[in-house]
Amino acid sequence: MQGEVEATIRDLPKNIEAEQIVLGSILLEPTAMIAELLPRLRPEMFYRRQHRVIARTILELAREGKEPDVILVANRIDERGENEKAGGRMYLNELLDRVTTTASAQHYLEIVEEDGLRRSLIEAGGRISELGWEESRGAAALLDQAQGLLSGLFGLSGDSGTVLMSDIADKALAELEETIDHGFAGVTSGFRGLDRALRGIRDGRTYIIGGRPANGKSELMVNMAYRQLGEVHIGTGKKALPGVVSLEMTSLQLMQRLIAYELRANPEETPQGSTKVSWKERVRAATLSSLRRGSIAINDKPFRTVEDVVRVAYDMVLRQGVTILYVDYIQLLSAVVAKDESREREVSAVSSRLTKLAKDLSIPIVFVAQLNRQVEARQEHLPRLGDLRESGALEQNADVVLGLVDPGQYDPSKAGNPLEVRILKNRHGPNGIVKLHWDKPAHRLDDVTFDEEPGGVLQGAARAVRNIFGENEG
């Protein structure tokens, strides 16, 4: 008929060969591909069902600390009874045959990502179009739902995240009982006062150490990491292995601080009464003593984007076995935002990405942050939550915010007073002030006291969980 528009059915965007090369590259060289591809790998970006099953299996193995080579992937698919869905072992070998070199794997991943996003846009567009015909609800409610559909495009995950309370009751109870038995869960902070307040440094949570320049931020970070080295994680029984992404100090400077810590003195200054030879022997002994604790994983490359840190974090966790990550410091990182967006919005994006990273990798992330000059303008020079420089999102996203005060920095008469670690936010426990003795020449912090604010003490938590699910304590 004249004027009638003929409807055409178009194929959905997809590139099967690119999908095969991405998966084949990981199966062929899992060690090299883990840090390069896994931070951006999502099962739902693949068009073929068997590719989604294989991608999900690869991610599952990687998060367990295993290298997802073709044998482990095939075995896990067998265990789950998903051979038919994944195409069988023959198809996994076919994926390997597709790869001649892994050099272009990133390029093919970008193709798969873009096609996946285009398909999601098409699907969301169709659902939004259908909303326009609904007359049972108001336009405002329909608009909210449409915005939700679009927002979902940028946070897609193969796991919906929905769980039943009954499924996590045992885990919640175990963590509470660990806290009651040991005073904390997860891994120790390295300081008794902090453990009493924070109840340990726990997987999936984010912690901020905030302060003005020379207020001890990096000092506390290094001391925590060093004291945690080799300590047992209460829940898993594994030994803690801290990793440090240092954007300010070099790995050599960090190592020299650890030597000073063990020496309990500045190794560069030979004390009176000691010869250079005897002092060098003491420095060597302190160095060996620090190495006996184990090795902290350190990356001191001058990264500038949060995605660089994400890639390093995946590499540290999946390849080196890092169990807690420190980032020094967050305001040195940038994120991809619109050109007209403010710096505050950019720091917010960095904070959100690191918060998500902690949950994805199921490790604690502690990042150092600089406080703004308002601290120095106040008579008492005490930090507040609102002092976090360039972003209110930092305080919103973090589970814990610590603000440091060195009394001697502003009042020479108080030089030598303990460093105050003020707990400005504690989502899971009390606020208060932890005081630490700071031996500055030795770069060493030690416990003094913890003054807890009234309220916020966890009491009877395990009993409460049992009551919810009708279990008795006998």
C-alpha positions in Angstrom: 0.0 0.0 0.0 1.3 3.5 -1.0 2.8 5.4 2.0 2.8 2.4 4.3 6.2 2.0 6.1 7.4 -1.6 5.9 8.6 -2.8 9.3 12.0 -4.5 9.2 13.4 -6.8 11.9 17.0 -5.9 12.6 19.5 -8.2 14.3 20.6 -7.2 17.8 24.2 -5.9 18.1 26.6 -8.7 18.7 30.0 -9.9 17.7 30.4 -13.6 18.4 34.0 -13.8 17.3 35.0 -11.0 19.7 33.2 -12.8 22.6 35.1 -16.0 21.7 38.5 -14.2 21.6 37.9 -12.5 25.0 37.0 -15.8 26.7 39.6 -17.8 24.9 42.3 -15.2 25.9 41.5 -15.7 29.6 41.4 -19.5 29.3 44.7 -19.5 27.4 46.6 -17.0 29.6 44.7 -16.6 32.9 47.7 -15.2 34.8 48.3 -12.4 32.3 44.6 -11.7 31.6 43.3 -11.6 35.2 44.3 -8.0 36.0 43.8 -6.8 32.4 40.3 -8.1 31.7 38.5 -9.3 34.9 37.8 -5.9 36.4 35.5 -5.1 33.4 34.2 -8.6 32.7 30.4 -9.1 33.3 28.5 -12.2 32.2 25.5 -10.2 30.9 27.6 -8.4 28.3 27.8 -11.6 26.2 25.2 -12.4 23.7 25.5 -16.2 23.6 24.1 -18.1 26.6 27.1 -20.5 26.7 29.5 -17.5 26.8 27.5 -16.0 29.8 27.8 -19.4 31.6 31.6 -19.5 30.9 32.2 -15.9 31.9 30.3 -16.4 35.2 32.4 -19.5 36.0 35.6 -17.6 35.2 34.6 -14.8 37.6 33.6 -17.3 40.3 36.9 -19.1 40.2 38.9 -15.8 40.2 37.1 -14.5 43.3 38.0 -17.7 45.0 41.7 -16.9 44.3 42.0 -19.6 41.6 43.4 -19.0 38.1 40.5 -19.8 35.7 42.3 -22.0 33.2 40.5 -24.3 30.8 40.7 -27.3 33.1 39.4 -25.6 36.2 36.6 -23.9 34.2 35.6 -27.2 32.6 35.6 -29.0 36.0 33.5 -26.3 37.7 31.0 -26.4 34.9 30.8 -30.2 35.3 30.2 -29.8 39.0 27.3 -27.5 38.4 25.8 -29.7 35.8 25.9 -26.9 33.2 27.8 -28.8 30.4 25.0 -28.5 28.0 24.5 -24.8 28.6 28.2 -24.1 28.2 28.7 -26.2 25.1 30.9 -28.9 26.8 34.6 -29.3 26.9 34.9 -29.4 23.2 33.6 -25.9 22.9 36.0 -24.6 25.6 38.8 -26.1 23.4 37.3 -24.4 20.4 37.6 -21.0 22.2 41.3 -21.7 22.8 41.8 -22.4 19.1 40.2 -19.0 18.2 43.1 -17.2 19.9 46.3 -16.6 18.0 47.5 -13.8 20.4 46.2 -12.2 23.5 47.7 -8.8 22.6 44.3 -7.5 21.3 42.1 -8.9 24.1 41.4 -5.4 25.4 40.2 -4.2 22.0 37.8 -7.2 21.7 36.5 -6.7 25.2 35.6 -3.1 24.3 33.6 -4.4 21.3 31.8 -6.9 23.6 31.1 -4.2 26.1 29.7 -1.8 23.6 27.5 -4.4 21.9 26.2 -5.4 25.3 25.3 -1.8 26.2 23.6 -1.3 22.9 21.4 -4.4 23.4 20.6 -3.1 26.9 19.6 0.3 25.5 17.3 -1.4 22.9 15.7 -3.5 25.6 15.2 -0.5 28.0 13.9 1.6 25.1 11.3 -1.0 24.3 10.2 -1.3 27.9 10.1 2.6 28.2 8.0 2.8 25.0 5.5 0.3 26.6 5.3 2.4 29.7 4.0 5.3 27.6 0.8 3.3 26.8 0.0 2.6 30.5 -3.1 4.5 31.7 -3.4 2.9 35.1 -0.6 5.0 36.6 0.3 8.7 36.6 3.0 10.0 34.3 5.3 10.9 37.2 5.4 7.3 38.5 6.0 6.1 34.9 8.8 8.6 34.5 10.5 7.3 37.8 10.3 3.8 36.5 11.8 4.8 33.1 14.7 6.6 34.9 15.3 3.5 36.9 15.5 1.4 33.7 18.1 3.8 32.3 20.1 4.0 35.6 20.2 0.2 35.6 22.2 0.2 32.4 25.3 1.5 34.3 25.2 -0.9 37.2 24.4 -4.2 35.6 25.5 -7.4 37.4 25.0 -11.0 36.7 23.8 -11.4 40.3 20.7 -9.5 41.2 22.0 -9.1 44.8 18.7 -10.2 46.4 19.0 -12.7 49.2 16.7 -14.1 51.8 17.4 -13.3 55.5 17.3 -17.0 56.3 20.2 -17.6 53.8 22.5 -15.2 55.6 21.5 -15.8 59.2 24.3 -18.3 59.8 27.0 -16.0 58.5 25.6 -13.0 60.5 25.5 -15.1 63.6 29.1 -16.5 63.1 30.4 -12.9 62.7 28.7 -11.7 65.8 29.9 -14.7 67.8 33.5 -14.0 66.6 33.2 -10.4 67.8 31.9 -11.6 71.2 34.7 -14.2 71.6 37.6 -12.2 70.3 36.5 -8.6 70.6 36.6 -8.2 66.8 35.8 -10.0 63.6 37.8 -10.0 60.3 41.4 -8.9 60.9 42.8 -6.8 63.6 43.5 -3.1 63.0 46.8 -3.6 64.8 45.7 -1.4 67.7 43.6 -2.5 70.7 41.8 0.8 70.9 40.7 0.8 67.3 39.7 -2.8 67.5 37.4 -2.0 70.5 35.7 0.8 68.5 35.7 -0.7 65.0 35.4 -4.4 66.1 38.0 -5.3 63.5 38.7 -4.5 59.9 36.1 -6.4 57.9 35.7 -7.6 54.4 33.7 -5.5 52.0 33.9 -2.4 54.0 35.7 0.9 53.3 37.7 3.0 55.9 39.0 6.6 55.6 42.0 7.9 57.4 41.7 11.7 57.2 44.0 14.5 58.3 45.9 17.6 57.3 49.4 17.4 55.9 52.0 16.0 58.4 49.2 14.9 60.7 50.1 11.2 60.6 47.8 9.8 57.9 50.4 7.8 56.1 52.0 6.9 59.4 48.8 5.2 60.7 48.3 3.5 57.3 51.8 2.0 57.3 51.6 1.0 61.0 48.3 -0.7 60.5 49.5 -2.6 57.4 52.7 -3.7 59.1 51.0 -4.8 62.4 48.4 -6.8 60.4 51.0 -8.7 58.4 50.6 -12.4 59.2 47.7 -11.9 61.6 44.9 -14.5 61.3 41.6 -13.5 59.8 39.1 -14.6 62.5 36.5 -15.7 60.0 38.6 -17.5 57.3 41.6 -18.6 59.3 43.9 -17.2 56.5 46.9 -15.0 57.3 46.5 -11.3 56.4 48.5 -10.0 53.5 48.2 -6.2 53.2 48.7 -4.4 49.8 49.5 -0.7 49.5 48.9 1.4 46.4 51.1 4.4 47.3 50.5 7.5 45.1 52.8 9.7 47.2 55.6 7.7 48.8 57.9 5.3 47.0 58.2 1.7 47.9 61.8 2.4 49.1 60.5 5.1 51.5 57.8 2.8 52.9 60.5 0.1 53.5 62.7 2.6 55.3 59.8 3.5 57.6 59.4 -0.2 58.5 63.1 -0.5 59.3 62.8 2.6 61.6 59.7 1.0 63.2 61.7 -2.1 64.1 64.8 -0.1 65.1 62.7 2.2 67.2 64.9 5.1 66.0 65.8 7.1 62.9 68.2 4.7 61.0 69.8 7.7 59.2 71.1 9.3 62.4 73.9 7.4 64.3 73.3 8.1 68.0 75.9 9.4 70.4 78.0 6.6 71.9 77.6 4.3 68.8 80.1 3.8 66.1 79.0 3.7 62.4 79.9 0.1 62.2 77.8 -0.9 65.3 74.9 1.3 64.1 74.9 -0.3 60.7 74.8 -3.7 62.3 71.7 -2.7 64.3 70.1 -1.3 61.2 70.8 -4.6 59.4 69.2 -6.5 62.3 66.1 -4.3 62.2 65.8 -4.9 58.4 66.0 -8.6 58.8 63.5 -8.4 61.7 61.0 -6.5 59.4 61.4 -9.1 56.7 60.7 -12.0 59.1 57.1 -10.8 59.5 56.6 -11.3 55.7 56.2 -9.0 52.7 53.6 -6.3 52.2 52.7 -6.0 48.5 53.5 -2.4 47.4 52.7 -0.6 44.1 54.2 2.9 43.9 53.5 3.7 40.2 52.2 7.3 39.8 48.7 6.3 38.8 46.2 9.0 38.2 42.9 7.3 37.5 40.8 5.1 39.8 40.5 2.4 37.1 44.3 2.0 37.2 44.0 1.3 40.9 41.1 -1.1 40.2 43.3 -3.1 37.8 46.2 -3.2 40.4 43.8 -4.3 43.1 42.5 -7.2 41.1 46.1 -8.2 40.3 47.2 -8.0 44.0 44.2 -10.0 45.2 44.0 -12.6 42.5 47.7 -13.1 41.8 49.4 -12.2 45.1 46.7 -13.1 47.6 46.3 -9.7 49.1 43.5 -9.6 51.8 43.4 -5.9 52.6 44.2 -2.9 50.4 45.5 0.6 51.4 45.3 3.5 49.0 47.3 6.7 49.7 45.7 9.0 48.9 42.2 9.3 47.3 42.3 12.9 46.2 45.2 12.2 43.9 42.9 10.0 41.7 40.6 11.0 38.9 37.6 9.4 37.3 35.9 9.8 33.9 33.1 12.3 34.3 31.4 14.8 31.9 33.6 17.9 31.1 31.3 20.3 32.9 31.2 18.2 36.1 32.8 19.6 39.2 35.9 18.2 41.0 33.6 17.2 43.9 31.6 15.1 41.5 34.8 13.5 40.2 36.0 12.6 43.7 32.5 11.2 44.4 32.9 8.9 41.4 36.3 7.7 42.7 34.9 7.0 46.1 31.9 5.1 44.7 34.2 3.0 42.5 36.5 2.0 45.4 33.4 1.3 47.6 32.1 -1.1 44.9 35.6 -2.6 44.5 35.7 -3.5 48.2 32.4 -5.4 47.8 33.4 -7.0 44.5 36.7 -8.4 45.8 35.3 -9.0 49.3 38.2 -7.3 51.1 38.5 -4.2 53.3 39.8 -1.1 51.6 41.4 1.7 53.7 42.1 4.9 51.9 43.9 8.0 53.1 42.2 11.3 52.5 43.2 14.9 53.0 41.0 17.3 55.1 40.5 20.8 54.0 41.9 24.0 55.6 38.8 24.6 57.7 40.5 22.4 60.4 43.3 24.9 60.8 40.8 27.9 60.9 39.1 26.6 64.0 40.5 27.4 67.5 40.5 23.8 68.6 41.7 22.4 65.3 39.5 19.4 65.6 38.4 17.6 62.4 34.8 17.1 61.4 33.1 14.9 58.8 32.5 17.9 56.6 36.2 18.6 56.4 36.8 15.8 53.9 38.3 17.7 51.0 36.4 18.0 47.7 33.6 15.6 48.4 30.7 14.9 50.7 30.4 11.5 49.0 33.5 10.3 50.8 31.7 10.5 54.2 28.5 9.0 52.8 30.2 6.0 51.1 32.6 5.0 53.9 31.8 2.7 56.7 34.3 4.4 59.0 35.9 7.8 58.9 38.9 8.6 61.2 40.1 12.1 61.7 43.7 12.6 63.0 44.8 15.3 65.4 48.5 15.9 66.4 48.2 18.3 69.3 51.8 19.4 69.0 51.3 20.6 65.4 49.4 23.7 66.4 50.6 24.1 70.1 54.3 23.5 70.7 53.6 23.1 74.4 51.7 19.9 73.6 54.6 18.4 71.5 54.9 14.7 72.5 51.2 14.4 73.4 49.5 11.3 72.0 48.2 11.3 68.4 44.4 11.5 68.6 42.5 9.3 66.2 39.0 10.7 66.3 36.3 8.3 65.1 34.0 10.7 63.2 31.8 8.0 61.7 31.4 4.4 62.6 28.5 2.7 60.9 28.8 -0.5 63.0 29.9 0.7 66.4 30.7 3.6 68.8 32.5 6.8 68.0 35.2 8.0 70.3 38.9 8.9 70.6 41.8 6.5 70.3 45.1 7.9 71.6 48.3 6.5 70.2 51.9 7.3 71.2 53.7 8.6 68.2 57.5 8.1 68.1 58.1 10.3 65.1 61.8 9.5 64.5 60.9 5.8 64.5 57.7 6.2 62.5 56.0 4.1 65.1 52.6 4.2 66.8 51.6 2.3 69.9 48.4 2.0 72.0 47.7 4.4 74.8 43.9 4.7 75.5 40.4 4.5 73.9 37.7 6.8 75.2 34.3 5.6 74.0 31.4 7.9 73.5 28.2 6.9 75.4 25.9 4.5 73.6 26.8 2.4 70.5 28.0 -0.6 72.5 26.9 -3.9 70.9 25.2 -6.0 73.5 23.2 -9.3 73.2 23.6 -9.3 69.4 24.0 -13.0 69.0 21.0 -13.7 71.2 18.9 -11.2 69.1 19.7 -13.0 65.9 18.8 -16.4 67.4 15.5 -15.0 68.6 14.7 -13.6 65.1 14.9 -17.1 63.6 13.4 -18.9 66.5 16.6 -20.7 67.5 17.3 -21.4 71.2 20.8 -21.1 72.7 21.0 -24.5 74.1 
